[in-house]
Amino acid sequence: AETLTYSLPEETATLRAGPGQETAQNNCVACHSVDYIERQPPKMGRAFWEGVVKKMIASYHAQIDEPDAAAIVDYLAATY
């Protein structure tokens, strides 16, 4: 069988500017695109984003330490 190769398009979405953006970029975008974040309902608040980050750690085994998780939740709650 012949090997199939393909190229993915370049990422066009970027995280919104704000405190914690770099932490979110380094942790979240390692596994999924920014589009995943952009598609979430707007202005859901801290509890919503805390649940999302906990799900990523528990269900998808995201390697996010506690200080980074807190910074990501703060960033997402304030920015999205």
Summary of the structure (lengths in Angstrom):
residues: 80
radius of gyration: 14.4
end to end distance: 46.0
largest distance: 50.5
contacts: 182
relative contact order: 0.23
helix: 49%
strand: 0%
